[in-house]
Structures are given as structure tokens and as C-alpha cells.
Amino acid sequence: MYKRQKILLSLLKEFGGCLPNTDMQKLLFLLSEEFHLPAYDFIPYKFGCFSFQSYADKRNLIRDGFLLSNEHEWRLASEMPVSQFQLSSEDKYKIDLFHGKYSSLKGDELIRYVYLKYPYYATKSEIIGKILSPSQTTEIEKARPTNQRTVLYTIGYEGKSLEKYINRLIVESIKVLCDVRRNPLSMKYGFSKATLKRAVESVGIEYVHIPELGIESEKRKNLQTRQDFDTLFSEYEISLNKKKSYILQIETMLSEKKRVALTCFEADPNSCHRTLIAKNLRINPSFAFEYKEL
């Protein structure tokens, strides 16, 4: 069992073994932010801070018999062997302290506390009017990213959680995420096409996949030296001359939406073909835009 799952189960046990969905998310968030038990990353979502990974873990923990299946709450299985998710004495002490501080906060009061202390995570909320007064809502609006310049971004997901990745997009006001992988499958949670598409579209970012701009997986095998990469990318750059319609598709998106991000796997943009796509787009002297790597 992963440590983050042990933290999740220990937190739930400390709060009585059952919590509503929104309370569980807010408490996990506060535990990560204020007590330095960073089990999960979070994004601003429909009811405030939200972790996709925590729900993936919930499904697995239900499957393994640690949680009971309930779409509205998190509930420990009554016969669960507690020893399987015990933490170190230091981590357990932190959870005890956390419970002492936040055990009296629940429901709307807990949501309000998180919204006001961490306004960025309330910027996508659909219940702000119910939770906050008009003057408090104004503070949330100030935290909302509002970038408008025409910028082409590139971003790799290597080394990033799905939530950290999406936060980078939100903060830069990305309107379209353009996936330029040939085969958009990943062993890393959240980055296979269907899951990534659902996740980004749930926060208002359009997802577009252009597999024709990807590199065949067999060509990426056995790349060991800088020269190997240089040879591959030289061939790829030449091949872009035959893919002008797809380059034009990105140019049109950028012209209309203003904030577009090209995505692939590699953390280093110099080891990824997305950089060559961006370079090809910048050749057009009649279409000026900024270019940045996230």
C-alpha cells in the first residue's frame, strides 16, 4: 500500500471512519498544506480543492476491501485490519494534532474556511454564492488567472502529478491542450487520452489530439546519446514539411483561442518533438506570438 493511501485511511479513521466527499477533500487538502503530509496534490474544481488521485485510490481501496462503496462518502470497512495502514509515530502525531485543530469544522463551515484561506482553489467552484458573501466572492475573483496575450506553451508531464500538471495550465489560462503524442497511452495515472481529456475538460480546457504530429514509438527506442536525439529530430523536422495542414490547425487554434499548450511526455523540451512543432509555427512572419515552456 502506498504511503498516501495509509495517510488517507488514517485520517479517515481519526475523524470517525466516515466523511462526506467534500469534507474528505478539504481535510486531505489542509493536511497536505498545513501539516506537511503531502499525500495528494489538488486543483480548483466544482466544489473547491479536489484530487483526482485520491478518487483513483478510493476505487482501489474499495476493491481491496479497505473502504465501503458509496458515491457520496468515504467510509472505512468495519472489519478492516488497522495494522495494514499504520504510519510512523511522527506522522500519526501530526494527524492527531490535525484532528484536534479541525475536528469541529465540517460542511459549509469547512468549505468556507478553505475558500477564504486558499482562494485560488475556489476559482472553479460552482457553489461560491452559497458559501460566501458578495464581498468574500470578490476576493476569490482576484485570485482567478486572467492572462489574455497570445502565447503558445509547451509542457511535458514527466515528473508531474495530474493535479500539478493541470494547475500549470489553469494558472496560465490555457484554453486548448493539444496532445501531439502518436500513441496517447501512459502507465502514469491521468495521462492516457481518455482520462486526460476528461480531467482538463472538467476545468474548462479544450482537449485536441493530433496523432499525425507524433513520432512512432519504434523510432524512439534505443535513444541514448545527444546525437541519437539530434538525428531523430532532424528527420522529424524534415517530415513536418509534409504535415503543413496539422501545423495550420494549431495556428488556427492559437489565433482563435490565444492560449494553447502543446503536450507530450518528456520534461526536457530539448528531448521532445513538441519544441520542433513550436519552432515550425514561429517560421510564419505574419503571425506573431510568444512562446514559453511550462
C-alpha positions in Angstrom: 0.0 0.0 0.0 1.3 3.5 -0.9 2.0 5.9 2.0 -0.5 8.4 0.6 -3.2 5.7 1.0 -2.1 5.0 4.5 -2.4 8.7 5.3 -5.9 8.8 3.7 -7.1 5.8 5.7 -5.5 7.1 9.0 -7.1 10.5 8.5 -10.5 8.9 7.9 -10.1 6.7 11.0 -9.2 9.7 13.1 -12.4 11.5 12.0 -14.6 8.6 13.0 -14.3 6.4 10.0 -16.8 8.2 7.7 -16.8 11.6 6.0 -18.8 13.2 3.2 -17.0 13.7 -0.1 -16.4 17.4 0.2 -15.2 17.2 3.8 -12.8 14.5 2.9 -11.3 16.5 0.1 -11.0 19.7 2.2 -9.4 17.8 5.2 -6.9 16.0 2.9 -6.0 19.3 1.4 -5.5 21.0 4.7 -3.4 18.1 6.0 -1.1 18.5 3.0 -0.9 22.3 3.1 -0.6 22.9 6.8 0.8 19.8 8.5 3.3 18.8 5.7 1.9 15.4 5.0 1.8 15.9 1.2 -0.2 12.8 0.3 -2.0 14.4 -2.6 -2.0 17.4 -5.0 -5.1 19.4 -5.7 -6.7 21.5 -8.4 -9.5 24.1 -8.2 -12.7 22.2 -9.0 -16.5 22.3 -8.8 -16.6 22.3 -5.0 -13.2 23.7 -4.4 -9.9 21.8 -3.9 -10.0 18.3 -5.5 -7.6 15.4 -6.0 -8.2 13.1 -8.9 -5.6 10.7 -7.5 -7.5 10.4 -4.2 -10.5 9.1 -6.1 -8.5 6.7 -8.1 -7.1 5.4 -4.7 -10.6 5.3 -3.3 -11.7 2.9 -6.1 -8.6 0.7 -5.4 -9.2 0.8 -1.7 -12.9 -0.3 -2.2 -11.7 -3.1 -4.5 -9.2 -4.2 -1.8 -11.8 -4.2 1.0 -10.5 -1.2 3.0 -13.4 1.1 2.1 -17.0 0.5 1.5 -18.5 1.5 -1.8 -20.5 4.8 -1.5 -20.5 7.6 -4.1 -21.4 10.2 -1.5 -19.0 9.5 1.3 -15.8 7.8 2.4 -16.4 5.0 4.9 -13.9 2.5 6.4 -14.8 -1.1 6.1 -15.8 -2.3 9.6 -13.6 -5.5 9.5 -10.5 -3.7 8.1 -7.2 -4.8 9.8 -6.0 -1.4 11.1 -2.3 -2.6 11.3 -2.1 -2.6 7.5 -2.3 1.2 7.3 -0.5 2.4 10.4 2.0 5.2 9.9 5.2 6.2 11.7 4.8 7.7 15.1 5.7 11.2 13.8 3.1 11.1 11.0 0.5 9.7 13.4 1.2 12.5 15.8 0.7 15.1 13.0 -2.7 13.5 12.2 -3.6 13.6 15.9 -2.7 17.3 16.0 -4.6 17.9 12.8 -7.8 16.3 14.3 -7.5 18.5 17.3 -7.4 21.6 15.2 -10.1 20.7 12.6 -12.5 18.2 14.2 -15.1 20.9 14.9 -15.1 22.2 11.2 -17.5 20.4 8.8 -19.8 21.0 5.9 -20.2 24.6 4.7 -18.1 26.0 7.5 -15.2 23.9 6.5 -15.6 24.8 2.8 -15.8 28.5 3.7 -12.6 28.3 5.7 -10.7 26.7 2.9 -12.1 29.1 0.3 -11.1 32.2 2.2 -7.7 30.9 3.2 -6.8 29.4 -0.2 -8.8 31.5 -2.7 -7.2 30.1 -5.8 -8.8 26.7 -5.1 -12.2 28.3 -5.1 -11.9 29.9 -8.5 -13.7 27.0 -10.3 -16.3 26.5 -7.6 -20.0 26.2 -8.6 -21.2 26.9 -5.0 -19.4 30.1 -4.2 -22.7 32.0 -3.9 -24.0 29.5 -1.4 -20.8 29.6 0.7 -19.5 33.1 0.6 -20.9 36.6 0.9 -20.6 39.0 -2.1 -17.6 40.8 -0.6 -15.9 37.5 0.1 -16.6 36.4 -3.5 -14.7 39.4 -4.8 -11.6 38.1 -3.1 -12.0 34.9 -5.0 -12.3 36.8 -8.3 -8.9 38.4 -7.6 -7.3 35.0 -7.4 -8.7 33.9 -10.8 -6.0 33.8 -13.6 -6.8 36.3 -16.4 -4.0 36.1 -18.9 -5.1 37.2 -22.4 -2.0 37.6 -24.6 -1.4 35.2 -27.5 1.0 32.6 -26.2 2.0 29.1 -27.4 3.1 26.9 -24.5 4.7 23.5 -24.4 4.6 21.2 -21.5 5.7 17.7 -20.7 4.1 15.6 -18.0 7.2 13.6 -16.9 7.7 14.0 -13.2 4.3 15.8 -12.6 1.2 14.6 -10.9 -2.0 15.1 -12.9 -3.1 17.8 -10.5 0.2 19.7 -10.7 0.1 19.5 -14.5 -3.5 20.8 -14.6 -2.6 23.6 -12.2 0.1 24.8 -14.6 -2.5 25.0 -17.3 -5.0 26.8 -15.2 -2.6 29.4 -13.9 -1.6 30.3 -17.4 -5.2 30.5 -18.6 -4.7 27.8 -21.2 -7.8 27.4 -23.4 -6.7 24.4 -25.6 -4.4 21.5 -24.7 -3.1 20.0 -27.9 -1.7 16.4 -27.4 0.9 15.7 -30.0 1.7 12.1 -28.9 1.3 9.5 -31.6 0.0 6.9 -29.1 -1.5 8.8 -26.1 -1.2 6.0 -23.6 0.7 6.2 -20.3 1.5 4.0 -17.3 1.4 7.2 -15.2 -2.0 7.8 -13.7 -4.0 10.5 -15.5 -2.1 10.8 -18.8 -3.8 8.3 -21.1 -6.0 10.1 -23.6 -9.5 9.4 -22.1 -8.5 10.3 -18.5 -6.5 13.4 -19.5 -9.3 14.6 -21.8 -12.0 14.2 -19.0 -9.7 15.9 -16.5 -8.8 19.0 -18.5 -12.3 19.5 -19.9 -13.8 19.3 -16.4 -11.9 22.6 -15.7 -12.9 24.3 -18.9 -9.9 23.5 -21.1 -10.5 22.0 -24.5 -8.5 18.9 -25.4 -7.4 18.2 -29.0 -5.3 15.2 -30.1 -3.2 15.4 -33.3 -1.5 12.0 -33.6 -0.2 12.8 -37.0 2.3 15.1 -35.4 3.6 12.3 -33.1 6.7 10.2 -33.6 6.4 6.5 -34.0 7.3 4.6 -30.8 9.8 2.4 -32.6 11.8 5.4 -33.7 12.2 6.5 -30.1 13.7 3.1 -29.0 17.3 3.0 -28.0 17.9 6.7 -27.9 20.9 7.0 -25.6 23.1 9.9 -26.7 22.5 13.5 -27.7 23.5 12.5 -31.3 20.7 9.9 -31.3 18.2 12.6 -30.5 19.7 15.1 -32.9 19.4 12.5 -35.7 15.8 11.6 -34.9 14.8 15.3 -34.6 16.5 16.2 -37.9 14.4 13.6 -39.7 11.3 14.7 -37.8 11.8 18.3 -38.7 12.1 17.4 -42.4 8.9 15.4 -42.1 7.0 18.4 -40.9 7.1 19.8 -44.5 4.5 17.1 -45.3 2.3 18.0 -42.4 1.5 21.6 -43.1 -2.2 21.0 -42.6 -1.7 20.0 -39.0 0.6 22.9 -38.3 -2.1 25.1 -39.8 -4.6 23.5 -37.5 -2.6 24.6 -34.4 -2.0 28.0 -35.9 -5.8 28.4 -36.3 -6.4 27.3 -32.7 -3.8 29.8 -31.4 -5.2 32.6 -33.5 -8.8 31.9 -32.2 -8.2 30.8 -28.6 -5.0 32.8 -27.8 -3.7 30.4 -25.1 -2.6 26.9 -26.5 -0.3 24.3 -24.9 1.4 21.5 -26.9 1.9 18.5 -24.7 4.0 15.3 -24.7 5.9 13.2 -22.2 9.4 14.5 -21.7 10.2 17.0 -19.0 13.1 18.4 -21.0 11.7 20.2 -24.1 15.0 19.7 -25.9 14.4 16.0 -25.8 10.9 16.3 -27.2 9.5 16.9 -30.7 6.9 19.5 -29.3 9.7 22.0 -29.4 10.2 21.4 -33.2 6.5 21.9 -33.8 6.6 25.2 -31.9 9.7 26.2 -33.9 7.9 25.4 -37.2 4.9 27.5 -36.2 7.2 30.5 -35.5 8.5 30.5 -39.0 5.4 32.4 -40.2 6.4 36.1 -40.0 2.8 37.3 -40.4 1.7 35.5 -37.2 3.4 36.9 -34.1 3.0 35.2 -30.7 5.0 34.4 -27.6 6.4 31.0 -26.9 7.0 29.5 -23.5 7.8 26.2 -21.9 5.8 25.4 -18.8 
